[in-house]
Amino acid sequence: MQTTTLSFTNLHNHGDLFANMLRARHETFIQQAKWDLPQADGMEYDQYDTPASRWIAVHEFGEVLAGIRLTPTTTKCGIYSYMIRDAQRGLLDSIPSDLLFDEAPVAQHVWESSRIFVSHRVPAKSRMRVQMNLINEMTLSARALGATSVIGLIPENGPRWGRRVGLDIDVIGRVMDMDGTKNACIRINLSNKLH
């Protein structure tokens, strides 16, 4: 099992990995979860898949087992910035605008995690190992990018799971029912584990 952080500057070094990750996202979010998202050639993408973002893939023998996208909270592309902030600004119909207790951060040391998934093909006995590889690489990559915290919109039980694997997590928004799933915004504090 390998874990790779992808960027537009290194995609050429990793063959089909980026396309395979977008295919795995298609399978997870469009085929399995039935989300209405942009797609092309069996790949899921959106307005946040830009050169500013990074993508983490856990993969084995060409198959993407899990993934996550990191986006700086300082990014801008047309009218868009990053998912949580754009939802708060009322730009995303599928996410309530009152998802945060405070104003969405715009700071070089804060990054957003989104499009987090573990493939349904990962056997139950391997899921924890895959999740740990994903979280470990996300933490290392975010720190290397200068982040002291990462924010994200995750299932309501995510903070409990995150604390069990050693993450310092704060809930920073209300619990929301989104398509039958309860979700909330969280902040992962990376500053206490910089070494």
Buried (B, 14 or more C-beta within 10 A) or exposed (E): EEBBBBBBEEEEEBEEBBBBBBBBBBBBBBEEEEEEBEBEEEBBBBBBBEEBBBBBBBBEEEEBBBBBBBBBBBBEBEEBBBBBBBBBEEBBEEBBEEBBEEEBBBEEBBBBBBBBBBBEEBEEEBBBEBBBBBBBBBBBBBBEBEBBBBBBBBBBEBBEBBEEEEBBBEBBBEEBEEEEEEBBBBBBEBEEEEE
